[in-house]
């Protein structure tokens, strides 16, 4: 019997021996460097490699750091990073082609206070059906080590997926190699985003090292959940004030006043203009699929992470969805997928943060990002010990 080529292609999508397709928005030419404005004298400075759209950088900025530079291979991410950090330097390109001396030249006489990396980690991700430990992307942390050795920052922060914890001795290996490169003790711990005011069940592994001392993760203070005065932020509290939309409809202004502290915080710098609030353009069959799904339940039996959100619960982990990401989450009330603004809210990006690159590449950026409120909590703990 001859197997249809279409069925073979579908099977190969999930075959671990088949190379992962590369996002067409990756820049594989020589690195493109844009120099930023003069660095402030009093603020500690941050350099972020594999920066994506800049979720970690935004959190550190919220805590009083200056973002000196962001570097990433994904062109729309660098566009977003530059738009939201217009004073910062940027490097668009493969980090393997970037030299530490190029970064130091952009910084002038200043030394790096905090060197950050959200190292690509899809090979360890529990949401990756092609998950395997020998994925080439699992070893990009060694590129970060090259910069640690040359730049010798006061502190390093590396973020990765929780699935790395169950992948042999890789965590201990990274702790050891980072520590040797930076001449510091490096430790790691899983952090749960809702504990820091993020309305999403996102758990991430963080490696942190500080020169001259052993970093204590206990100093990263929880703001929500058990042991605090605040309940976890629900989806209603996160996005319930945003305008209702139909498929392919957009709105550029608010129609309701904020009714939760989270909403007020998200709208702090922007009370009138609303960006990135465009609903996906769904076919009628998809609209019906969402309509027939009760809030809190999967929309597709084979893909349990693709659920229709419930107003009174948390979001599951937002994912980037590969190189052609489809919508992942259904709106609790409207029969549609989420807008990029709603995805931003669920990641705790404030409304003044605008994502560039169109809805598909914006899903990549929001899915890969570190929630800024989680990064802010880490940054506040680090600032006390620098």
C-alpha positions in Angstrom: 0.0 0.0 0.0 1.3 3.5 -0.9 1.2 6.0 1.9 0.1 9.4 0.8 2.9 12.0 0.7 0.8 14.3 2.9 0.6 11.7 5.7 4.3 11.1 5.5 5.0 14.8 5.8 2.7 15.0 8.9 4.5 12.1 10.5 8.0 13.6 9.8 7.0 16.9 11.5 7.2 15.0 14.9 10.2 12.7 14.0 13.1 13.6 16.3 15.7 12.7 13.7 14.4 15.3 11.3 16.0 18.8 11.7 13.7 21.5 13.1 12.7 24.1 10.5 14.2 27.5 11.0 12.1 30.6 11.4 12.3 32.6 8.1 12.6 35.8 10.1 16.1 34.8 11.5 18.9 37.0 10.2 21.8 34.8 9.1 24.0 37.5 7.6 26.7 39.4 9.3 25.5 41.0 12.6 23.8 44.4 12.2 24.9 46.7 15.0 23.0 49.9 16.1 24.7 52.0 18.8 22.5 53.4 21.5 22.6 56.6 23.5 25.2 57.5 26.2 25.0 55.2 29.2 23.9 56.8 32.5 26.6 57.0 35.2 24.6 55.9 38.3 22.4 53.1 37.1 23.8 49.5 36.9 23.8 48.3 33.3 22.4 45.2 31.7 23.4 43.3 28.5 21.0 40.7 27.3 21.9 38.0 24.8 19.2 35.9 23.1 17.0 38.8 24.2 13.9 38.1 22.2 11.5 41.0 22.5 13.0 41.9 25.8 10.8 40.6 28.6 13.7 40.1 31.0 15.2 43.5 30.1 11.9 45.2 30.8 11.7 43.6 34.2 15.2 44.8 35.1 14.3 48.2 33.8 11.3 48.3 36.1 13.7 47.5 39.0 15.9 50.5 38.2 18.6 49.0 35.9 19.6 50.5 32.5 19.3 48.2 29.5 22.5 48.8 27.6 22.2 46.2 24.8 20.0 43.5 23.4 21.2 40.8 20.9 19.0 38.3 19.0 18.8 36.5 15.6 15.1 37.1 15.2 14.5 40.3 13.3 11.0 41.1 14.5 12.2 40.6 18.1 15.0 43.2 17.6 12.5 45.6 16.1 10.3 45.2 19.2 13.3 45.5 21.5 14.5 48.7 19.8 11.1 50.2 19.8 10.6 49.7 23.5 14.2 50.5 24.5 15.1 53.3 22.1 18.2 54.3 24.0 19.7 50.9 24.0 22.2 49.4 21.5 21.0 46.4 19.5 22.7 43.6 17.6 20.7 41.6 15.1 22.4 38.4 14.2 23.5 34.9 15.2 25.3 35.2 18.6 27.9 32.7 17.2 29.0 35.5 14.9 29.2 38.2 17.6 32.4 39.0 19.4 32.6 40.0 23.1 34.9 42.9 22.0 32.0 44.3 19.8 29.8 44.5 22.9 32.6 46.1 25.0 33.2 48.7 22.3 29.5 49.7 22.5 29.7 50.0 26.3 32.9 52.1 26.2 34.6 52.2 29.6 31.7 50.8 31.4 31.7 47.2 32.6 28.7 44.9 32.5 26.9 44.7 35.8 24.4 42.0 34.8 24.7 39.7 31.8 21.5 37.9 30.9 20.5 35.2 28.5 17.2 33.5 27.6 19.1 30.7 25.9 17.0 28.8 23.3 15.9 25.6 25.0 13.2 23.9 22.8 15.1 20.6 23.0 14.3 20.4 26.7 10.8 21.8 26.5 8.0 19.5 27.8 5.7 21.2 25.2 8.0 20.1 22.4 6.9 16.8 20.8 10.4 16.5 19.2 12.0 16.9 22.6 15.4 15.3 22.9 18.6 16.0 24.8 20.9 16.1 21.7 18.9 19.0 20.0 21.5 21.4 18.7 19.8 24.3 20.5 20.5 22.7 23.9 24.1 23.6 23.7 23.8 27.3 22.9 24.6 28.1 26.5 28.2 27.4 25.6 28.1 30.6 23.4 26.9 32.5 26.5 29.9 31.1 28.4 32.2 32.7 25.8 30.8 36.1 26.7 31.0 35.5 30.4 34.7 34.6 30.2 35.5 37.8 28.3 33.2 40.4 29.8 33.4 39.1 33.4 30.1 40.6 34.6 29.3 41.2 38.3 26.2 38.9 37.9 24.8 36.5 35.4 21.2 35.4 34.9 20.3 32.5 32.5 16.7 31.4 31.9 15.6 28.0 30.6 12.6 25.7 30.6 11.6 23.6 33.6 12.1 20.4 31.5 15.9 20.8 31.8 15.6 19.6 35.4 14.6 16.1 34.2 17.4 15.9 31.6 20.3 14.0 33.2 23.2 16.0 34.7 22.9 19.0 32.4 21.8 21.4 35.2 24.8 20.6 37.3 27.1 20.8 34.2 25.8 24.3 33.4 26.1 25.5 36.9 29.7 24.3 37.0 30.7 25.7 33.6 29.1 29.1 34.2 30.7 29.3 37.6 34.2 28.6 36.2 33.8 31.1 33.4 32.5 33.9 35.6 34.7 33.1 38.7 31.6 32.8 40.8 29.2 30.3 42.5 26.2 29.7 40.2 23.0 28.1 41.5 19.7 27.3 39.9 16.1 27.1 41.0 12.6 26.7 39.4 10.4 29.8 39.8 6.6 29.8 39.3 5.4 32.9 37.5 2.0 33.3 39.3 3.9 33.8 42.6 5.1 37.1 41.2 1.8 38.5 39.9 1.8 36.8 36.4 -1.6 35.2 35.5 -0.1 32.2 33.8 1.1 28.7 35.0 4.6 29.3 33.7 7.4 27.6 35.5 11.0 28.4 34.5 14.5 27.4 35.6 16.9 30.3 36.4 20.7 30.1 36.9 22.0 33.0 38.9 25.6 33.8 40.0 27.0 36.9 41.7 30.7 37.6 42.1 32.1 37.4 45.6 29.0 35.8 47.2 26.5 33.0 46.9 23.1 34.2 45.6 20.2 33.2 47.9 17.0 32.5 45.9 15.0 33.2 49.1 15.6 36.9 48.5 13.4 36.8 45.4 10.2 37.8 47.2 6.9 36.3 46.2 4.0 38.8 45.8 1.1 36.5 45.3 -0.2 33.1 46.4 0.5 31.1 49.6 2.3 33.0 52.3 1.3 36.4 50.8 -1.7 38.7 51.2 -2.6 38.4 47.5 -4.5 35.7 45.6 -3.2 34.7 42.1 -4.2 37.0 39.3 -7.1 35.5 37.3 -7.8 35.9 33.6 -10.7 38.2 34.4 -8.4 40.5 36.4 -5.8 40.3 33.7 -7.8 41.0 30.4 -11.4 41.6 31.5 -11.2 45.3 30.8 -10.1 44.9 27.2 -12.7 45.5 24.4 -14.7 42.5 23.1 -13.9 41.6 19.5 -15.1 39.4 16.8 -12.9 37.4 14.4 -10.6 39.8 12.5 -11.9 42.8 14.3 -9.6 45.3 16.0 -10.0 48.2 18.4 -7.5 50.9 19.3 -9.2 52.4 22.4 -10.3 51.2 25.7 -14.1 51.0 26.3 -14.0 50.2 30.1 -12.3 51.5 33.1 -9.8 49.2 34.7 -11.4 47.2 37.6 -8.4 45.4 39.1 -5.0 46.5 40.4 -3.3 44.4 37.7 -5.2 46.3 35.0 -4.4 49.6 36.5 -0.7 48.7 36.5 -0.8 47.5 32.9 -2.4 50.8 31.8 -0.3 53.1 33.9 1.5 54.9 31.0 -1.3 54.7 28.4 -4.9 55.6 29.2 -6.3 56.1 25.7 -4.4 54.3 22.9 -4.6 50.5 22.7 -2.1 48.7 20.5 -1.8 45.0 19.3 -5.6 44.4 19.9 -6.5 42.6 16.7 -8.4 39.3 16.8 -7.2 36.4 14.6 -8.9 36.0 11.3 -10.6 32.6 11.8 -12.5 30.4 9.3 -16.1 29.7 10.3 -15.2 26.1 11.4 -12.7 27.4 13.9 -15.1 30.0 15.3 -17.6 27.2 15.8 -15.0 25.0 17.4 -14.3 27.7 20.0 -18.0 28.4 20.5 -18.6 24.7 21.3 -15.8 24.5 23.8 -16.6 25.3 27.5 -14.2 27.7 29.2 -11.3 25.8 30.9 -11.4 22.9 28.4 -9.2 21.8 25.4 -10.5 22.9 22.0 -8.7 20.1 20.3 -8.5 16.6 21.9 -5.0 15.9 20.6 -3.6 19.2 21.9 -4.4 19.6 25.5 -2.5 22.9 25.9 -4.8 24.5 23.4 -7.7 25.4 25.7 -10.4 28.0 25.9 -9.5 30.1 28.9 -11.7 30.4 32.0 -12.3 33.9 33.5 -11.7 32.6 37.0 -8.5 30.6 36.4 -4.9 31.0 35.3 -3.7 30.6 31.7 -1.5 27.6 30.9 2.0 28.3 29.7 1.9 30.4 26.5 4.0 28.8 23.8 5.6 30.3 20.7 4.2 27.6 18.5 7.1 27.0 16.2 7.7 28.8 12.9 4.0 28.9 11.8 2.4 29.4 15.2 -1.4 29.0 15.2 -3.5 30.5 17.9 -3.1 28.5 21.1 -5.7 29.9 23.6 -9.4 30.7 23.1 -11.0 33.8 24.7 -13.2 33.0 27.7 -16.3 34.8 26.2 -15.6 35.9 22.6 -15.5 33.1 20.0 -11.9 33.7 18.9 -8.3 33.3 19.8 -6.4 35.8 21.8 -5.1 39.1 20.5 -1.4 39.9 21.0 -2.4 42.5 23.6 -4.2 39.8 25.6 -1.1 37.5 25.2 1.0 40.4 26.5 -1.2 40.9 29.5 -1.0 37.3 30.4 2.8 37.6 30.2 2.6 40.8 32.3 3.8 43.1 29.6 2.3 46.6 30.2 0.1 48.2 27.6 2.7 50.7 26.6 4.9 47.8 25.3 4.2 47.4 21.6 5.1 44.2 19.8 6.3 44.6 16.2 6.3 42.1 13.3 2.7 41.0 12.7 0.4 38.6 14.6 2.3 35.4 13.7 5.8 36.6 14.7 4.3 38.4 17.6 3.1 35.1 18.9 6.6 33.8 18.6 7.9 36.7 20.7 5.2 36.6 23.4 5.5 32.8 23.7 9.3 32.9 24.2 9.4 35.9 26.6 10.2 35.9 30.2 7.3 37.6 32.1 8.5 41.1 33.1 7.0 40.9 36.6 8.9 37.7 37.2 12.1 39.3 35.9 11.4 42.4 38.0 11.3 40.2 41.2 14.7 38.7 40.3 16.2 42.1 39.4 15.1 43.6 42.8 16.9 40.8 44.7 20.0 41.1 42.6 20.1 44.9 43.0 20.4 44.5 46.7 23.5 42.5 46.5 25.4 44.2 43.7 
